[in-house]
Amino acid sequence: MGARVHPWQFGLVLCAALTPLPVLIVWFADSGILALGLATAAVVAVPSFLYARPSAFVYVTGTIVACLVLWSFVGAMAGMFLFFPSALQLLLATGADPRERPAAAKVMAGAGLLLSAAVLAYGFTA
């Protein structure tokens, strides 16, 4: 059995895909923007399907980050700015492997979790 993506990396991808959804549901429950947010979350979750291929995981994650940064600015008026922290979480996920960088991976995983908490706190207090 070959190398796999570390569970911390997998978890950060899931956080990136799922964290903006509760806020989008609360803010845009009765509009078509919610469908746009769900489609964006589906694209953000794509790296989670590459669990068994770490090199493809990193490549696809980087590609999605580049597209997501542009999308979060272009779709800002439609609430897609909530996915900008997801782009940061995806970047953190590429390096959050404690088998390669033990100390840095802890910092990256912690920063990703703090980003999730910040998005949820902002979304439910704004």
Buried (B, 14 or more C-beta within 10 A) or exposed (E): EEEBBBEBBBBBBBBBBBBBBEBBEEBBEEEEBBEBBEEBBEBBBBBBEBBEBBEEBBBBBBEBBEBBBEBBEEBEEBBBBBBBBBBBBBBBBBBBBBEEEEEBBEEBBEBBBEBBEEBBEEBEEE
